[in-house]
Amino acid sequence: MANTKLEQMSDSVAKDPSMMTGAIPKKDWMDTPAIFKPGNYCYPAKQDMVEYLDKNLGSKGLFGEPRQWDVESDDWKLPENWKDIIIQGIKDRLDKFRSFKIFMDCCVRCGACADKCHFFLGTGDPKNMPVLRAELLRSIYRNEFTKAGKILGRLAGAREMTFGVLKEWFMYFYQCTECRRCSLFCPYGIDTAEITMMAREILHLVGVGTNWILEPASNSNRTGNHLGLQPHTFKENAEYLIDDIEEVTGLRLESLNFNRKGAEVLFVIPSADVFAEPGIYTFMGYLLLFDHIGLDYTISTYASEGGNFGSFTNNELMKKLNGKMYAEAKRLGVKWILGGECGHMWRVLHQYMDTMNGPADFLEVPKSPITGTVFENAASTKMVHISEFTADLIKHGKLKIDKSRNDHRVLTFHDSCNPARGMGLIDEPREIIEAVCNNFHEMPENTIREQTFCCGSGTGLNTGEIMDLRMRGGLPRANAVKHVHDKHGVNMLSCVCAIDRATLLALMEYWNPGVEVCGVSELVGNALIMDGEKERDSGLRFEPLAGMEG
Amino acid sequence: MKILPLLVEKETAIIKRWLKHVLSAFPADAVRFLEKQNDRFANPLGHNFSEGLTVLYRNLRSEEPGDVTATLEQLMKVRAVQAEDTPAESLAFIFTLKDIIRDECRKEWSPELDDEWPDFTARVDRLALQAFDLYMASRERLFQVRIRELQSGRNALTDNMKCPSAMLREDLANKKAGND
């Protein structure tokens, strides 16, 4: 009766190695090899990128030996002593970072984090359980640095460093977006993101890194931004948007300026906001806001990138790329810094900047020149988030707003991981949205605020060669958006992160066609009633406003 | 007993087994979670499968089958990015339903049902054909997403690309080389 062939086919689905992850279900995780196939790994860093970065960071070998190598090959052209480099790399970091040592020791494998990772939820691969992902590194730590591991070996969860382990690290520490959702549920407060950061640092020591991270990082080191835009190009791109604003509002904004010494505020944005949709509309929103309140600001063409791809490599490059913000603030003589809608910029800024490049005692504690509010929370870093700044303006009734100009949007809000979990920016964007829009619907409780699901493409994973993987990692987020799309007709997913603005769009195009993506400041720009403007019939992206479709 | 009423009677057991079969493709450690976590937002994969298979099955055993395109499309979207599976493996679960039904109904099976069986399996086959179209459409959509990302300039964020000034320099160098 039963069709034998079909039974066999079903059986093979269950038992054959997984193409995506190499996972063979019935075996212990330590015996399950990582197998690389096109589509499940990021392209390796180009030789000249590694050479450039090595040279510019003092030739300390932080990026390994520059070379061409093939991820699918069994010869990664590693240095002969690569294992020694790895073990020494772990040792150095255990000595230097107390948090790393604690995170290696204190996990009791309770499993609270296991089902919290969007990559686990989207792939079903146990090695994407944060506890198991950390075990990939912890097992080597035990083997080399703990008595139990040295004596009992595998019984104590220890194992030797092998090429197979290295492959596993490259696969799974690049299937973690450092979003820290798992950390939220850890009773010990283990920050798995920092474990991934350490693992990536160590991988770079033997020259195992991805090009999509190292090339933007090199560009940022050279010209200040990911694309390597030179000052005149950056300025021209931004100025094009003044033309667009004029077409929508009838106003020619005169306030946009660059590198102006003596301005009160330095404004730092993710560079994507001046060249890529839909970030450019967010940028137009910033400019309208600044003009509306008459803010004395300037933009640096060197601190022209809030994003810090160095933070996906090692702490030294992270520090160097971050340093330009204070350096430019000092050079221009501003009083404080305002930051745009960026993701990991805020993580670096909130958690590391003060230690790495502070104290910025040449700056003043930020004080809104419009409302007089002193941002005590930024007393040390001297840098305020645009959403905090805008929410404060709204609270004090300083903005003239026509909410109906966003009536063609039915909104929901995606808490971008780094601002939400990395710095606690949760209520301000909502206050803004409530003030400038009439149609706003939250996604389910366990998918927003502190518990927000990642876009699935952060930390250098938003490259095209792993689109399948991005769609899987983003499934939990897309699934929640689908719910409000079906239930309330949500057609716009707002967020406060440039990587989100780029990658959620792809995620929506695949999972939820009909849902667009915008920055919160774009909504502000739409709603602001500017002095002397014409009657607006379209939004900042030239889409007709509600009632103006004809 | 006619086949459709029998399938209504056996619905719970069949759907349960069908779901177990589909989830068995995942590693054992994951299956426990995928089966047990009932919160649809905490377990999107498990939810998509359990809800999807239920809708598909109920439609197959319905006296008046409706349109299940939206449900099937969502399932195929999930399948189309599970890159470890070949297309055949991704769609095999639809055909396996026939085996599961025959096995679950073996005690109640009668010659009368043998007569009805080809008509019922034709329903399953039609579903499989529709699934094939939707699976391919999902793969196509994935490629379109990638192409649009390249065209829109968003790839500047998601891929490395040359900066405009580098391209200008190259253009100038090419022109110069051409003139020389």
Chai-1 contact restraints between the chains, C-beta under 6 A:
chainA,res_idxA,chainB,res_idxB,connection_type,confidence,min_distance_angstrom,max_distance_angstrom,comment,restraint_id
A,M1,B,R102,contact,1.0,0.0,6.0,A-B,restraint_1
A,A2,B,D99,contact,1.0,0.0,6.0,A-B,restraint_2
A,N3,B,D99,contact,1.0,0.0,6.0,A-B,restraint_3
A,L6,B,F95,contact,1.0,0.0,6.0,A-B,restraint_4
A,L6,B,T96,contact,1.0,0.0,6.0,A-B,restraint_5
A,L6,B,D99,contact,1.0,0.0,6.0,A-B,restraint_6
A,M9,B,A92,contact,1.0,0.0,6.0,A-B,restraint_7
A,S10,B,T96,contact,1.0,0.0,6.0,A-B,restraint_8
A,V13,B,A25,contact,1.0,0.0,6.0,A-B,restraint_9
A,V13,B,E89,contact,1.0,0.0,6.0,A-B,restraint_10
A,A14,B,S24,contact,1.0,0.0,6.0,A-B,restraint_11
A,A14,B,A25,contact,1.0,0.0,6.0,A-B,restraint_12
A,S18,B,E84,contact,1.0,0.0,6.0,A-B,restraint_13
A,M19,B,E84,contact,1.0,0.0,6.0,A-B,restraint_14
A,M20,B,A83,contact,1.0,0.0,6.0,A-B,restraint_15
A,M20,B,E84,contact,1.0,0.0,6.0,A-B,restraint_16
A,A23,B,P27,contact,1.0,0.0,6.0,A-B,restraint_17
A,P25,B,P27,contact,1.0,0.0,6.0,A-B,restraint_18
A,P25,B,A28,contact,1.0,0.0,6.0,A-B,restraint_19
A,G39,B,A83,contact,1.0,0.0,6.0,A-B,restraint_20
A,D115,B,F33,contact,1.0,0.0,6.0,A-B,restraint_21
A,L121,B,P44,contact,1.0,0.0,6.0,A-B,restraint_22
A,G124,B,F26,contact,1.0,0.0,6.0,A-B,restraint_23
A,G124,B,A30,contact,1.0,0.0,6.0,A-B,restraint_24
A,G124,B,L45,contact,1.0,0.0,6.0,A-B,restraint_25
A,P126,B,P27,contact,1.0,0.0,6.0,A-B,restraint_26
A,P126,B,D29,contact,1.0,0.0,6.0,A-B,restraint_27
A,P126,B,A30,contact,1.0,0.0,6.0,A-B,restraint_28
A,W212,B,N160,contact,1.0,0.0,6.0,A-B,restraint_29
A,E215,B,N160,contact,1.0,0.0,6.0,A-B,restraint_30
A,L227,B,A156,contact,1.0,0.0,6.0,A-B,restraint_31
A,L227,B,C163,contact,1.0,0.0,6.0,A-B,restraint_32
A,G228,B,C163,contact,1.0,0.0,6.0,A-B,restraint_33
A,L229,B,C163,contact,1.0,0.0,6.0,A-B,restraint_34
A,Q230,B,S165,contact,1.0,0.0,6.0,A-B,restraint_35
A,T233,B,P164,contact,1.0,0.0,6.0,A-B,restraint_36
A,T233,B,S165,contact,1.0,0.0,6.0,A-B,restraint_37
A,A272,B,L157,contact,1.0,0.0,6.0,A-B,restraint_38
A,A276,B,G153,contact,1.0,0.0,6.0,A-B,restraint_39
A,A276,B,R154,contact,1.0,0.0,6.0,A-B,restraint_40
A,A276,B,A156,contact,1.0,0.0,6.0,A-B,restraint_41
A,E277,B,S152,contact,1.0,0.0,6.0,A-B,restraint_42
A,P444,B,F41,contact,1.0,0.0,6.0,A-B,restraint_43
A,N446,B,F41,contact,1.0,0.0,6.0,A-B,restraint_44
A,T447,B,F41,contact,1.0,0.0,6.0,A-B,restraint_45
A,N462,B,T158,contact,1.0,0.0,6.0,A-B,restraint_46
A,T463,B,T158,contact,1.0,0.0,6.0,A-B,restraint_47
A,T463,B,D159,contact,1.0,0.0,6.0,A-B,restraint_48
A,G464,B,R146,contact,1.0,0.0,6.0,A-B,restraint_49
A,G464,B,D159,contact,1.0,0.0,6.0,A-B,restraint_50
A,M467,B,L142,contact,1.0,0.0,6.0,A-B,restraint_51
A,M467,B,R146,contact,1.0,0.0,6.0,A-B,restraint_52
A,D468,B,V81,contact,1.0,0.0,6.0,A-B,restraint_53
A,D468,B,A83,contact,1.0,0.0,6.0,A-B,restraint_54
A,M471,B,V81,contact,1.0,0.0,6.0,A-B,restraint_55
A,R472,B,V81,contact,1.0,0.0,6.0,A-B,restraint_56
A,L475,B,P44,contact,1.0,0.0,6.0,A-B,restraint_57
A,P476,B,P44,contact,1.0,0.0,6.0,A-B,restraint_58
A,N479,B,P44,contact,1.0,0.0,6.0,A-B,restraint_59
A,A480,B,F41,contact,1.0,0.0,6.0,A-B,restraint_60
A,A502,B,R154,contact,1.0,0.0,6.0,A-B,restraint_61
A,A502,B,L157,contact,1.0,0.0,6.0,A-B,restraint_62
A,A502,B,T158,contact,1.0,0.0,6.0,A-B,restraint_63
A,A506,B,V145,contact,1.0,0.0,6.0,A-B,restraint_64
A,A506,B,E149,contact,1.0,0.0,6.0,A-B,restraint_65
A,E509,B,V145,contact,1.0,0.0,6.0,A-B,restraint_66
A,Y510,B,R141,contact,1.0,0.0,6.0,A-B,restraint_67
A,Y510,B,V145,contact,1.0,0.0,6.0,A-B,restraint_68
